[in-house]
């Protein structure tokens, strides 16, 4: 019975996704501005409804200006949770672009890809610079990977240079905290947390299959006050400030080790 539930959800996802992807591809031919994010957000809302992801919003997400949204990261499931709330481009590792199906979908929703390869660094920097100059908002996970959600991993301070682009004004940051609160309708426990959280050496296929067989999860997004970059804050200081805010919001007390 639980396997049938998973198969049925996958069928619904396919039915939901195909027509919206076709429409989004047409939209991108003529328009890549803020309006091109409405169909992806609508799609994410549908994905959440189908697979049982509920989102609770605390604080106020800012939509009326260009921002870099920054949060902790628990799972690939964070994408529909966040995407159903924000009109912005995710920043993902380049290898995500080559994932079957998900890689294509990420491109259609205007995901920006970053590479670890030095040979691609300039190309990536130029692409991100172009997106910022076009006024796009970005969504960044500066931990560089996902975690169990019980703590915040050290942020990569190099990524905070995005808030200080060349030849344009600094881009403000809105930190937000992502917290898993319920799994299968019950308060999260150490045992149930990994049904949602995806980290370490977990395999994607078995993880998503197990999640689909269950009822879902509730994720709380707490949006914090906007941080304005200033000349007094270099990227490392800005990184530490934002990480401290997210750690405080998550309610953890860990060191703020910063990786350069």
C-alpha positions as CSV (number, residue, x, y, z in Angstrom):
1,X,0.0,0.0,0.0
2,X,2.8,2.4,0.9
3,X,4.6,1.6,-2.4
4,X,1.3,2.3,-4.3
5,X,1.1,5.7,-2.6
6,X,4.7,6.5,-3.8
7,X,3.9,5.4,-7.4
8,X,0.7,7.5,-7.4
9,X,2.6,10.6,-6.2
10,X,5.2,10.1,-9.0
11,X,2.4,9.8,-11.5
12,X,0.8,13.0,-10.3
13,X,4.1,14.8,-10.4
14,X,4.6,13.9,-14.0
15,X,1.1,15.0,-14.9
16,X,1.6,18.3,-13.0
17,X,5.1,19.0,-14.3
18,X,4.9,18.4,-18.1
19,X,2.4,21.1,-19.1
20,X,3.9,23.7,-16.8
21,X,7.4,23.0,-18.1
22,X,6.2,23.5,-21.7
23,X,4.6,26.8,-20.7
24,X,7.7,27.9,-18.8
25,X,9.9,27.2,-21.8
26,X,7.7,29.4,-23.9
27,X,7.8,32.2,-21.3
28,X,11.6,32.1,-21.2
29,X,11.8,32.7,-25.0
30,X,10.2,36.1,-24.5
31,X,10.8,37.1,-20.9
32,X,13.4,36.3,-18.2
33,X,12.5,38.9,-15.7
34,X,10.6,38.6,-12.4
35,X,7.5,37.4,-14.3
36,X,9.3,34.3,-15.3
37,X,9.4,33.1,-11.7
38,X,5.6,32.9,-11.2
39,X,5.1,29.5,-13.1
40,X,8.1,27.9,-11.1
41,X,6.6,29.1,-7.8
42,X,3.2,27.8,-8.9
43,X,4.9,24.5,-9.8
44,X,6.6,24.3,-6.5
45,X,3.4,24.8,-4.7
46,X,1.8,21.9,-6.6
47,X,4.9,19.7,-5.8
48,X,4.5,20.4,-2.1
49,X,0.8,19.6,-2.2
50,X,1.4,16.3,-4.0
51,X,4.3,14.9,-1.9
52,X,3.0,16.2,1.4
53,X,5.3,19.2,2.2
54,X,3.7,21.9,4.3
55,X,5.3,25.2,4.9
56,X,4.9,27.5,7.8
57,X,6.1,31.1,7.4
58,X,7.3,33.3,10.2
59,X,8.6,36.8,9.8
60,X,8.2,38.7,6.6
61,X,9.8,37.6,3.3
62,X,10.7,40.8,1.4
63,X,9.6,40.7,-2.3
64,X,9.7,44.4,-3.3
65,X,13.5,44.7,-3.8
66,X,16.5,42.7,-5.1
67,X,17.9,40.5,-2.4
68,X,20.2,37.5,-1.8
69,X,18.2,35.1,0.4
70,X,20.5,33.0,2.6
71,X,19.6,30.0,4.8
72,X,20.7,26.7,6.3
73,X,20.2,23.6,4.1
74,X,18.7,20.2,5.1
75,X,17.7,18.5,1.9
76,X,16.9,18.6,-1.9
77,X,13.3,18.9,-0.5
78,X,14.2,22.4,0.7
79,X,13.9,23.5,-3.0
80,X,10.1,23.1,-3.4
81,X,9.6,24.4,0.2
82,X,11.5,27.6,-0.5
83,X,10.6,27.9,-4.2
84,X,6.9,27.9,-3.3
85,X,7.5,31.1,-1.3
86,X,10.1,33.2,-3.1
87,X,10.5,34.7,-6.6
88,X,14.2,34.1,-7.1
89,X,16.9,31.9,-8.7
90,X,18.5,29.2,-6.7
91,X,22.3,28.9,-6.7
92,X,23.4,25.2,-7.0
93,X,26.5,23.2,-7.6
94,X,27.3,22.6,-11.3
95,X,26.8,18.8,-10.9
96,X,23.1,19.4,-10.2
97,X,22.7,20.6,-13.8
98,X,23.6,17.1,-15.0
99,X,21.1,15.2,-12.8
100,X,18.4,13.3,-14.7
101,X,15.2,15.2,-14.9
102,X,16.0,17.5,-11.9
103,X,18.9,19.1,-13.8
104,X,16.6,20.0,-16.6
105,X,13.9,21.3,-14.3
106,X,16.5,23.4,-12.4
107,X,17.6,25.1,-15.7
108,X,14.0,25.9,-16.7
109,X,13.5,27.7,-13.4
110,X,16.6,29.8,-14.0
111,X,18.9,28.2,-11.4
112,X,22.4,29.6,-11.4
113,X,25.2,27.0,-11.2
114,X,28.6,27.4,-9.5
115,X,31.6,25.3,-10.3
116,X,34.5,24.0,-8.2
117,X,36.7,24.0,-11.3
118,X,39.0,27.0,-11.5
119,X,38.7,26.8,-15.3
120,X,35.0,27.6,-15.1
121,X,35.3,30.2,-12.3
122,X,35.3,33.2,-14.7
123,X,32.4,31.9,-16.7
124,X,30.4,31.3,-13.5
125,X,31.3,34.7,-12.0
126,X,30.2,36.4,-15.2
127,X,26.9,34.5,-15.3
128,X,26.1,35.5,-11.7
129,X,27.2,39.1,-12.3
130,X,24.8,39.2,-15.2
131,X,21.9,37.9,-13.2
132,X,22.5,40.5,-10.5
133,X,22.7,43.3,-13.0
134,X,19.4,42.1,-14.4
135,X,17.9,42.7,-10.9
136,X,17.3,39.1,-10.1
137,X,17.2,37.9,-6.5
138,X,19.2,34.8,-5.6
139,X,18.8,32.0,-3.1
140,X,22.0,30.8,-1.6
141,X,23.0,27.9,0.8
142,X,26.4,29.0,2.0
143,X,27.1,25.7,3.9
144,X,27.9,24.3,0.5
145,X,26.0,21.0,1.4
146,X,23.0,19.8,3.3
147,X,23.0,18.7,7.0
148,X,20.8,16.9,9.5
149,X,19.3,20.2,10.5
150,X,20.4,20.1,14.1
151,X,23.2,22.6,13.6
152,X,24.5,25.0,11.0
153,X,27.7,24.0,9.2
154,X,30.4,26.5,8.6
155,X,29.5,29.0,5.9
156,X,31.7,29.6,2.8
157,X,32.7,33.2,3.1
158,X,33.8,33.4,-0.5
159,X,30.1,33.2,-1.6
160,X,29.3,36.5,0.2
161,X,31.2,38.4,-2.4
162,X,28.0,38.1,-4.4
163,X,26.5,40.8,-2.2
164,X,29.2,43.2,-3.3
165,X,29.1,42.9,-7.1
166,X,31.4,45.1,-9.3
167,X,30.0,48.2,-11.0
168,X,26.7,48.2,-9.0
169,X,25.4,48.9,-5.5
170,X,25.7,46.2,-2.8
171,X,22.9,43.7,-2.7
172,X,21.2,43.3,0.6
173,X,20.8,39.9,2.3
174,X,17.7,38.5,4.0
175,X,18.7,35.5,6.2
176,X,16.1,32.9,6.9
177,X,16.0,29.8,9.1
178,X,14.8,26.5,7.8
179,X,13.6,24.2,10.5
180,X,11.9,20.8,10.2
181,X,9.1,20.7,12.7
182,X,6.9,17.7,11.9
183,X,7.3,14.4,10.1
184,X,4.2,12.3,9.2
185,X,2.1,14.8,11.3
186,X,4.1,14.2,14.4
187,X,6.8,16.3,16.1
188,X,10.2,15.6,14.6
189,X,12.4,13.0,16.5
190,X,15.9,11.9,16.0
191,X,14.6,8.8,14.3
192,X,12.1,10.6,11.9
193,X,14.4,13.5,11.0
194,X,16.2,11.6,8.3
195,X,13.0,10.9,6.4
196,X,13.3,14.6,5.2
197,X,17.0,15.5,5.8
198,X,19.4,14.3,3.1
199,X,23.1,14.5,3.9
200,X,26.4,12.6,4.2
201,X,26.5,9.5,2.0
202,X,22.7,9.0,1.7
203,X,21.6,7.8,-1.8
204,X,19.1,10.0,-3.5
205,X,16.9,7.2,-5.0
206,X,16.2,5.2,-1.8
207,X,15.7,8.5,0.1
208,X,13.1,10.1,-2.1
209,X,11.3,6.7,-2.5
210,X,11.0,6.3,1.2
211,X,9.8,9.9,1.6
212,X,7.1,9.4,-1.1
213,X,5.9,6.3,0.8
214,X,5.1,8.4,3.8
215,X,2.7,11.3,4.5
216,X,5.2,14.1,4.3
217,X,6.7,16.8,6.6
218,X,6.2,20.3,7.8
219,X,9.0,22.9,7.5
220,X,9.1,26.2,9.2
221,X,10.7,29.2,7.4
222,X,11.6,32.1,9.7
223,X,12.6,35.2,7.8
224,X,14.9,37.6,9.7
225,X,15.7,41.2,9.3
226,X,17.5,42.3,6.2
227,X,21.2,42.8,6.4
228,X,22.7,45.7,4.5
229,X,26.3,45.3,3.3
230,X,28.5,48.2,4.3
231,X,32.1,49.3,3.9
232,X,32.7,48.3,7.5
233,X,32.0,44.7,6.7
234,X,34.3,42.6,4.5
235,X,32.9,39.3,3.2
236,X,34.2,37.3,6.2
237,X,32.7,39.7,8.7
238,X,29.4,39.7,6.7
239,X,29.5,35.9,6.5
240,X,29.9,35.6,10.3
241,X,27.2,38.1,11.0
242,X,24.7,36.2,8.8
243,X,25.7,32.8,10.1
244,X,25.3,34.0,13.7
245,X,21.8,35.2,13.0
246,X,20.8,31.9,11.4
247,X,22.4,29.9,14.2
248,X,20.5,32.0,16.7
249,X,17.3,31.6,14.9
250,X,17.7,27.8,14.7
251,X,18.4,27.8,18.5
252,X,21.8,26.2,18.3
253,X,25.1,27.1,20.0
254,X,27.9,26.1,17.8
255,X,31.1,27.8,16.8
256,X,31.2,30.2,13.9
257,X,34.1,28.7,12.0
258,X,34.4,30.4,8.7
259,X,35.9,28.8,5.6
260,X,37.6,31.1,3.2
